[in-house]
Amino acid sequence: MVNVTIRLPAIDMTSEVPEVSGDARELVARMSEKYPNIDFMLSGMIMMNTSFPEASKSDSSILIPIMLLVVIFTVGVLLKTISGTFATLVVILTSIAGAMGMWGWFGGYLTGPSAAAPTVILTLAVADCVHILSTYYYNMRHGMEKIEAIKDSLRVNMQPVFLTSITTAIGFMTMNFSDAPPFAHLGNIVAIGVMLAFVFSVTIFPAMLIIMPAKAGRTVEHKTDSMDRLASFVVKRRKVLLPGMALVILGFTAFVPNNELNDDFVKYFDDRVPFRQATDFMGEKMSGMTTLELSFDSKESSGINDPKFIKFVSDFSDWLREQEETDHVNTITDTLKRLNRNMHGDDPAWYKLPDQQEMAAQYLLLYELSLPQGLDVNNQLNVDKSKTRVIATFRNLTSNEIISLEKRVLDHFESIDSPYELQIASPSLMFAHIGAANIVSMITGSSIALILISILLGVALRSVKFGLISLIPNLTPAAVGFGLWGLFVGEVGLGLSVVMGVTLGIIVDDTVHFLSKYIRARREKGLSSEDAVRYSFASVGKALSVTTAVLVAGFGVMATSSFKVNADMGLLTAITILIALIIDFLFLPPLLMKLKSRKDKKVEQENKASLTEATQES
């Protein structure tokens, strides 16, 4: 094993890291050719940082085309329209191109998580088009001419499509609360893409529908379809569904605490990635790549030569070696011991620290002068030699194990009660703390987004009651999704910490469309709550089913990513979106019928009385 410490200029990390890894790979290629019987592997932080964008590029080149095919195929099959599918494809591609182009003009760049933006925009852009398409063909099947059908579809869907777009954008903008900038970048790119998709779906999309040929067979009056049957089932069984679904929701939500916030950064990559193969091999045969870098400050210039200080550092290094997770400890005190032995004829009895400050200073000067030209000891000591760095390497640890180890090191340092100072840092430690802090940040962001979305819906729907009611179907899908995750997986990492923000806006889509149709039926058509539910299912049920199928299929493809952050996010997002549809179909309608106002009940009673009177007269 050859361990190379790289000091990057840190001017342009996007080019520096690939340059170093590229040179390392060229070296490996040359050595492999020269020594064909030896296996060469590359691991370490440089290779891990290189693997992040490479995994993203792999996803972009493979998963995005697959997702595009899956989404287009699903839309075409479920809505049975070639022209509508083609127009949807145009909106998808222009939304992605526009969002990525604008992000580039803003000076943005792509990272592992943010490179997933096209796949997310792809699935979200479909939702707007499907709602407009569904109402358009519904109108044509009921006798409307093409232009009138598209006008009515835009009139009916303009408000809910705008609301879902703005709430989805708000949901993704909450990712700016993330402590990891790449997730904030993902949220910003998708928010831009969602709003562009709205603009294109109400301008380019209807224009294309009018120009292209479209056929829609006339619907036979009074013919029932699957949505009518589902609506009748929900209305008839509402007294059972409401408490039953409430119990199911509460039951799965109870498993949310089973989730443990934890991450294994090596396992971000699956077994197909060379970095993962090399790191697993290295961890099994030699050493892990988890490190802690400890900086000990003597608080005085040339303090590294003080026998008391170097003894303290040596003893602390020995304590680190005694920990069961430790693979190796690199410390300057080992060098001083070795030099002391060398200067006494390699007598093993002299493998100890020099007991005089002048002697320690001379050994250190001798060591520094013996190094090859261009090298110094600044990787272990600062310039005035008041501080020294100890690098401890451990087996591959999860984020919780790293944080626990850090606490143990700090507790041991405090117990010694020395006059010195200790600081601990490392990429592994940074990632571990980011994961822990990210959950708190995202919960804060999602809570603010929920409040903003509920206010927005209350204003748009002109009802405080419906704004408050919308909170329930908007909150519960994520709770149930994380409950299921806690039941079957039980580990939430950095990628899953953003799922609530990702799904929030998408979940609102179902709620807004169903509520807007329900309110329209109540206010404009004067229907009873039961008939308003039937109208909502008939007018928007199929569109919600199609968009959910498309989104689940799209995010399901994302779940096959070789990058675990994207894979887990795709899987849980797909699960949560499916749960949202179930709740909006089986829990929201019974809730609406249960919470109807006294005025609504009075109107319904008057309507029933009028209907009874008319029946008796006839």
C-alpha positions in Angstrom: 0.0 0.0 0.0 1.3 3.4 -1.0 -0.2 6.4 0.8 0.1 9.7 -1.0 -0.8 13.0 0.6 -2.0 15.5 -2.0 -1.9 19.3 -1.3 -4.3 20.9 -3.8 -4.1 24.6 -4.7 -7.9 24.9 -4.0 -8.3 27.4 -6.8 -10.6 25.3 -9.0 -11.6 22.1 -7.3 -13.7 21.0 -10.3 -10.5 20.7 -12.4 -7.9 19.9 -9.7 -9.4 16.7 -8.4 -10.0 15.1 -11.8 -6.5 16.1 -12.8 -4.9 14.3 -9.9 -7.1 11.3 -10.3 -6.4 11.2 -14.0 -2.6 11.2 -13.4 -3.0 8.5 -10.8 -5.0 6.4 -13.3 -2.4 6.9 -16.0 0.3 5.7 -13.5 -1.8 2.6 -12.7 -2.3 1.9 -16.4 1.5 2.1 -17.0 2.3 0.0 -14.0 -0.4 -2.6 -14.8 1.1 -3.0 -18.3 4.6 -3.3 -16.8 3.6 -5.7 -14.1 0.6 -7.7 -15.5 0.6 -10.2 -12.5 -0.1 -7.4 -9.9 -3.5 -5.9 -9.3 -3.5 -2.1 -8.8 -6.4 -0.3 -7.1 -7.1 3.3 -6.3 -8.9 4.5 -3.1 -8.8 7.5 -0.8 -10.6 10.9 -0.7 -9.3 12.1 -4.1 -10.8 9.0 -5.7 -14.0 9.3 -3.7 -14.4 12.9 -4.8 -13.8 11.9 -8.4 -16.4 9.1 -8.1 -19.2 11.5 -7.2 -19.3 13.4 -10.5 -18.5 10.2 -12.4 -21.5 8.4 -10.9 -23.7 11.5 -11.8 -22.4 11.4 -15.4 -23.2 7.7 -15.6 -26.7 8.3 -14.4 -27.1 11.2 -16.8 -26.0 9.1 -19.8 -28.0 6.0 -18.9 -30.9 6.8 -16.5 -32.2 10.0 -18.1 -32.8 8.3 -21.5 -34.4 5.3 -19.7 -36.6 7.6 -17.6 -37.6 9.6 -20.7 -38.6 6.4 -22.5 -40.5 5.1 -19.4 -42.3 8.4 -18.9 -43.3 8.9 -22.5 -44.4 5.2 -22.8 -46.5 5.5 -19.7 -48.2 8.7 -20.8 -48.8 7.3 -24.3 -50.3 4.0 -23.0 -52.5 5.5 -20.2 -53.8 8.5 -22.2 -53.8 6.8 -25.6 -52.6 9.8 -27.6 -49.6 10.1 -29.9 -49.9 13.9 -30.5 -50.4 14.6 -26.8 -47.4 12.4 -25.9 -45.2 14.2 -28.5 -46.3 17.7 -27.2 -45.5 16.4 -23.6 -42.0 15.4 -24.8 -41.4 18.9 -26.2 -42.4 20.5 -22.9 -40.1 18.0 -20.9 -37.1 18.7 -23.1 -37.5 22.5 -23.2 -38.0 22.6 -19.4 -34.8 20.6 -18.8 -32.8 22.5 -21.4 -34.1 25.9 -20.1 -33.4 25.1 -16.4 -29.9 23.7 -17.1 -29.1 26.6 -19.4 -30.2 29.2 -16.9 -28.2 27.4 -14.1 -25.2 27.6 -16.3 -25.7 31.3 -17.0 -26.0 31.9 -13.2 -22.5 30.4 -12.9 -23.7 27.1 -11.4 -22.0 23.8 -11.7 -23.1 20.2 -11.3 -22.3 17.9 -8.4 -23.5 14.4 -7.5 -26.9 15.3 -6.1 -27.5 18.4 -8.4 -26.8 16.3 -11.5 -30.1 14.5 -10.7 -32.0 17.7 -11.5 -32.9 16.7 -15.1 -34.4 13.4 -14.0 -36.6 15.2 -11.4 -37.6 18.0 -13.8 -38.5 15.3 -16.4 -41.0 13.7 -14.1 -42.5 16.9 -12.7 -43.0 18.5 -16.2 -45.3 15.6 -17.1 -47.8 16.4 -14.3 -48.9 19.8 -15.8 -49.3 18.4 -19.3 -51.2 15.3 -18.1 -53.8 17.5 -16.3 -54.4 19.7 -19.3 -54.4 16.7 -21.7 -56.8 14.8 -19.5 -59.4 17.6 -19.3 -58.9 18.4 -23.1 -59.7 14.8 -24.1 -62.5 14.5 -21.5 -64.1 17.6 -23.1 -63.7 16.3 -26.7 -65.2 12.9 -25.7 -68.2 14.8 -24.4 -68.9 16.7 -27.6 -66.7 19.8 -27.5 -64.8 21.1 -30.5 -61.0 21.0 -30.4 -60.4 24.8 -29.7 -63.3 25.0 -27.2 -62.0 21.9 -25.5 -58.5 23.3 -25.0 -59.8 26.7 -23.9 -62.0 25.0 -21.3 -59.1 22.8 -20.2 -56.9 25.8 -19.7 -59.7 27.7 -17.8 -60.3 24.7 -15.5 -56.6 23.8 -14.9 -54.9 27.2 -15.0 -55.3 27.9 -11.2 -54.5 24.3 -10.0 -51.6 23.9 -12.4 -50.1 27.3 -11.3 -50.7 26.4 -7.6 -49.0 23.0 -8.0 -46.1 24.6 -9.9 -45.5 27.3 -7.3 -45.9 25.0 -4.4 -43.6 22.5 -5.9 -41.1 25.2 -6.5 -41.5 26.3 -2.9 -41.0 22.7 -1.8 -37.7 22.4 -3.7 -36.5 25.8 -2.6 -36.7 24.6 1.0 -33.6 22.5 0.1 -31.6 25.8 0.5 -32.0 25.1 4.2 -29.7 22.1 3.6 -26.2 22.3 5.1 -24.9 20.5 2.0 -24.7 23.1 -0.9 -25.2 20.4 -3.7 -28.7 19.7 -2.4 -29.5 23.4 -2.4 -28.2 23.5 -6.0 -30.6 20.6 -6.9 -33.5 22.4 -5.3 -32.8 25.7 -7.2 -32.4 24.0 -10.6 -35.6 22.0 -10.2 -37.5 25.1 -9.0 -36.4 26.9 -12.2 -37.4 23.9 -14.2 -40.8 23.5 -12.6 -41.8 27.1 -13.3 -40.5 26.9 -16.9 -42.6 23.7 -17.3 -45.7 25.7 -16.1 -45.0 28.5 -18.7 -44.4 26.0 -21.5 -47.4 23.8 -20.6 -49.9 26.8 -20.8 -48.3 28.3 -24.0 -46.4 25.9 -26.2 -48.3 22.8 -25.2 -51.9 24.0 -26.0 -50.6 25.6 -29.2 -49.2 22.3 -30.3 -52.4 20.4 -29.4 -54.4 22.7 -31.6 -52.1 22.4 -34.6 -51.6 18.6 -34.4 -54.4 16.1 -35.3 -56.3 14.6 -32.4 -59.1 12.1 -32.2 -61.3 11.3 -29.2 -64.2 8.9 -29.4 -67.5 10.1 -28.0 -68.3 8.8 -24.5 -71.5 6.9 -24.0 -73.6 8.8 -21.5 -74.2 7.2 -18.1 -71.4 4.7 -18.8 -69.4 4.1 -15.6 -65.7 3.8 -15.6 -63.1 2.8 -12.9 -63.1 6.3 -11.4 -66.9 6.3 -11.1 -66.8 3.0 -9.4 -64.0 4.1 -7.0 -66.0 7.3 -6.2 -69.1 5.2 -5.4 -67.1 2.9 -3.2 -65.6 5.9 -1.3 -68.9 7.6 -0.8 -70.7 4.4 0.4 -67.8 3.3 2.7 -66.8 6.8 4.0 -67.8 6.0 7.6 -65.4 3.0 7.6 -62.7 4.6 5.4 -62.2 7.7 7.5 -61.3 6.0 10.9 -59.7 3.0 9.1 -57.3 5.1 7.0 -56.6 7.3 10.1 -55.6 4.2 12.0 -53.4 3.0 9.1 -51.7 6.4 8.8 -51.1 6.6 12.5 -49.9 2.9 12.6 -47.2 3.5 10.0 -46.3 6.9 11.3 -45.5 5.2 14.7 -42.5 3.5 13.0 -40.9 6.9 12.1 -38.7 6.8 15.3 -37.3 3.5 14.1 -35.2 5.4 11.6 -31.6 6.0 12.7 -29.8 8.9 11.2 -26.6 7.2 9.9 -24.4 7.2 6.8 -21.7 5.0 5.4 -20.0 7.1 2.8 -18.2 4.3 1.1 -21.5 2.6 0.5 -22.8 5.7 -1.4 -21.5 3.8 -4.3 -22.6 0.2 -5.2 -20.4 -2.7 -6.1 -20.2 -1.6 -9.8 -18.0 1.4 -9.0 -14.2 0.8 -9.0 -13.7 3.1 -6.0 -16.1 1.0 -3.9 -14.3 -2.3 -5.0 -10.9 -0.8 -4.1 -12.0 0.6 -0.8 -13.8 -2.7 0.3 -10.6 -4.6 -0.6 -8.4 -2.2 1.2 -10.7 -2.2 4.3 -10.7 -6.0 4.4 -7.0 -6.7 3.7 -5.2 -3.6 5.1 -6.8 -0.4 6.4 -9.9 1.6 6.2 -10.1 5.2 4.9 -11.9 6.9 7.8 -9.5 9.4 9.3 -9.4 11.9 12.2 -6.8 14.6 12.0 -5.8 15.9 15.5 -4.0 19.3 15.9 -2.2 19.6 19.2 -1.3 23.2 20.2 1.6 23.7 22.7 0.7 27.4 22.9 4.4 28.4 22.5 6.8 28.8 19.6 9.0 25.7 19.1 6.8 24.0 21.7 7.2 20.8 19.7 10.7 20.4 21.1 9.4 20.6 24.7 9.9 17.1 26.2 6.7 17.4 28.2 4.7 18.3 25.1 6.1 15.6 22.9 5.5 13.0 25.7 1.9 14.2 25.9 1.5 13.8 22.1 3.2 10.4 22.2 1.0 9.1 25.1 -2.2 10.4 23.3 -1.1 8.6 20.1 -0.6 5.4 22.0 -4.1 5.8 23.5 -5.4 6.2 19.9 -3.7 3.0 18.9 -5.4 1.1 21.7 -8.9 1.9 20.3 -10.5 -1.1 18.5 -11.3 0.9 15.4 -7.8 2.1 14.9 -5.7 0.8 11.9 -2.8 3.3 12.0 -1.6 6.4 13.7 0.9 8.8 12.1 2.7 11.1 14.5 6.0 13.1 14.6 6.8 11.5 18.0 7.5 8.2 16.2 10.0 9.9 14.0 11.8 11.4 17.0 12.0 8.0 18.7 13.4 6.4 15.6 16.0 9.2 15.2 17.0 8.8 18.9 17.5 5.1 18.3 19.5 5.7 15.0 21.8 8.1 16.8 22.6 5.5 19.4 23.7 2.7 17.1 20.2 1.4 16.4 20.0 0.1 20.0 16.4 -0.8 20.6 16.7 0.4 24.2 17.0 4.0 22.8 13.7 3.8 20.9 12.2 6.5 23.1 11.7 10.3 23.1 14.7 12.6 23.8 14.5 14.0 27.3 16.2 17.3 26.5 14.7 20.1 24.5 17.9 20.9 22.6 18.3 17.3 21.6 14.7 17.1 20.3 15.3 20.3 18.2 18.5 18.9 16.7 16.8 15.6 15.8 14.0 17.6 14.1 16.5 19.7 12.2 18.5 16.7 11.1 15.3 15.0 9.9 14.1 18.0 8.0 17.5 18.4 6.3 17.5 14.7 5.3 14.2 15.0 3.3 14.4 15.1 -0.5 14.6 18.5 -2.1 11.3 20.3 -2.1 9.8 18.4 0.9 9.5 19.7 4.5 7.7 18.8 7.7 4.9 21.3 7.2 2.5 18.4 6.7 3.1 17.5 10.3 4.2 20.8 12.0 3.2 24.5 11.6 5.8 27.1 10.6 6.7 28.2 14.2 6.6 24.6 15.4 4.0 25.3 18.1 1.5 22.8 16.7 1.7 19.2 15.4 -0.8 17.1 13.5 -1.5 13.5 14.3 -3.4 11.5 11.7 -5.4 8.5 12.9 -6.7 6.0 10.3 -9.6 3.7 11.3 -11.6 1.0 9.7 -14.5 2.2 7.5 -17.0 3.7 10.0 -20.5 5.0 9.7 -21.3 8.6 10.5 -22.7 7.7 13.9 -19.6 5.7 14.7 -17.4 8.6 13.7 -19.3 11.1 15.9 -19.1 8.6 18.8 -15.4 8.2 18.3 -14.9 12.0 18.1 -16.7 12.3 21.5 -14.5 9.6 23.0 -11.3 11.4 21.9 -12.5 14.7 23.3 -13.6 13.2 26.6 -10.2 11.5 26.9 -8.5 14.8 26.2 -10.6 16.6 28.8 -9.9 13.9 31.4 -6.1 14.5 31.1 -6.6 18.2 32.1 -3.5 19.4 30.1 -2.5 23.0 29.4 -2.6 22.3 25.6 -5.4 22.7 23.0 -6.9 20.1 20.7 -8.8 20.5 17.4 -10.2 17.7 15.4 -11.1 17.7 11.7 -11.3 15.5 8.6 -13.6 15.0 5.6 -15.1 11.9 7.3 -16.0 14.0 10.3 -17.3 16.8 8.2 -19.7 14.5 6.3 -20.9 12.9 9.5 -21.8 16.2 11.1 -23.4 17.5 7.9 -25.7 14.5 7.8 -26.8 15.0 11.3 -27.4 18.8 10.9 -29.1 18.4 7.5 -32.1 16.6 9.0 -32.8 19.4 11.4 -32.3 22.0 8.6 -34.6 20.2 6.2 -37.3 19.8 8.8 -37.2 23.5 9.5 -37.3 24.3 5.8 -40.2 21.9 5.1 -42.2 23.3 8.1 -41.8 26.8 6.7 -42.8 25.6 3.2 -45.9 23.9 4.7 -47.0 27.1 6.3 -46.4 29.1 3.1 -48.2 26.5 1.0 -51.2 26.3 3.3 -51.5 30.1 3.4 -51.2 30.2 -0.4 -53.9 27.5 -0.8 -56.2 29.2 1.7 -56.0 32.4 -0.3 -56.2 30.8 -3.7 -59.2 28.6 -2.7 -60.7 31.5 -0.8 -61.2 29.3 2.3 -59.3 29.1 5.6 -61.0 25.8 6.2 -59.7 24.2 3.0 -56.3 25.7 3.6 -56.1 23.9 7.0 -57.6 20.7 5.6 -55.0 20.6 2.9 -52.3 20.3 5.7 -53.4 16.7 6.5 -53.0 15.1 3.1 -49.8 17.2 2.5 -48.2 16.1 5.8 -49.2 12.4 6.1 -47.7 10.9 3.0 -44.1 11.8 4.1 -44.9 10.6 7.6 -46.2 7.2 6.3 -43.3 6.9 3.8 -40.7 7.4 6.5 -42.7 5.1 8.8 -42.5 2.3 6.1 -38.7 3.1 5.7 -38.3 2.8 9.5 -40.2 -0.5 9.5 -38.2 -2.2 6.6 -34.8 -0.3 6.4 -34.4 1.9 9.5 -31.5 4.0 8.3 -31.8 7.6 7.0 -28.8 9.1 5.4 -27.8 12.4 3.8 -29.8 11.7 0.7 -33.1 10.8 2.4 -32.9 13.9 4.6 -34.1 16.0 1.6 -37.0 13.7 0.6 -39.6 15.7 2.5 -38.6 18.8 0.7 -38.5 17.0 -2.7 -41.9 15.3 -2.3 -43.8 18.2 -0.6 -44.5 20.1 -3.8 -45.4 16.9 -5.7 -47.8 15.8 -3.0 -49.5 19.1 -3.0 -50.3 18.5 -6.7 -52.7 15.8 -5.9 -54.4 17.7 -3.1 -54.7 20.9 -5.0 -56.3 19.3 -8.1 -58.7 17.2 -6.0 -59.7 20.1 -3.7 -60.1 22.6 -6.5 -62.5 20.3 -8.4 -64.4 19.6 -5.2 -64.8 23.3 -4.4 -65.8 24.1 -8.0 -68.5 21.4 -7.8 -69.8 22.8 -4.5 -69.7 26.5 -5.5 -70.4 26.6 -9.2 -72.5 23.5 -9.7 -74.2 23.5 -6.3 -73.6 19.8 -5.8 -73.8 18.0 -2.4 -70.6 16.9 -0.8 -71.1 13.3 -2.0 -71.8 14.4 -5.6 -68.9 16.9 -5.4 -66.6 14.0 -4.5 -68.0 12.0 -7.4 -67.4 15.0 -9.7 -63.8 15.3 -8.5 -63.1 11.6 -9.2 -64.7 11.8 -12.6 -62.9 15.0 -13.7 -59.4 14.7 -12.1 -59.2 11.1 -10.8 -57.7 9.6 -14.0 -55.2 12.5 -14.4 -54.0 12.0 -10.8 -53.6 8.3 -11.4 -51.7 8.9 -14.6 -49.3 11.5 -13.1 -48.7 9.3 -10.1 -48.0 6.3 -12.4 -45.6 8.4 -14.4 -43.8 9.9 -11.3 -43.5 6.5 -9.6 -42.1 5.0 -12.8 -39.7 7.9 -13.3 -38.4 8.0 -9.7 -38.4 4.1 -9.7 -35.8 4.3 -12.6 -33.8 6.7 -10.5 -33.8 4.2 -7.7 -31.6 1.9 -9.8 -28.8 4.5 -9.7 -25.3 3.3 -8.8 -25.1 6.4 -6.5 -26.9 5.5 -3.3 -27.9 9.1 -2.4 -29.9 9.3 -5.7 -31.1 5.7 -5.5 -32.5 6.0 -2.0 -34.0 9.4 -2.7 -35.7 8.0 -5.9 -37.1 4.9 -4.0 -38.5 6.8 -1.0 -39.9 9.6 -3.2 -41.7 7.0 -5.4 -43.1 5.3 -2.3 -44.2 8.7 -0.8 -45.9 9.8 -4.1 -47.9 6.5 -4.3 -49.0 6.9 -0.7 -50.1 10.5 -1.4 -52.5 9.3 -4.1 -53.9 6.6 -1.8 -54.5 9.2 0.9 -56.1 11.6 -1.5 -58.4 9.0 -2.9 -59.3 7.1 0.3 -58.8 9.5 3.2 -59.3 13.1 1.9 -62.8 12.6 0.3 -64.3 11.0 3.5 -62.7 13.8 5.5 -64.3 16.5 3.2 -67.7 14.8 3.6 -67.3 14.7 7.3 -66.1 18.3 7.7 -68.8 20.0 5.6 -70.1 23.1 7.2 -73.6 23.7 8.7 -74.5 25.8 5.7 -73.6 22.9 3.4 -75.7 20.5 5.5 -78.6 22.9 5.4 -78.4 23.3 1.6 -78.2 19.5 1.2 -81.2 19.0 3.4 -83.2 21.6 1.4 -82.1 19.9 -1.9 -83.2 16.4 -0.6 -86.5 17.9 0.6 -87.1 19.5 -2.8 -86.2 16.2 -4.6 -88.6 14.2 -2.4 -91.4 16.7 -3.0 -90.8 16.6 -6.7 -90.8 12.8 -6.7 -94.1 12.7 -4.7 -95.7 15.1 -7.1 -94.6 13.1 -10.1 
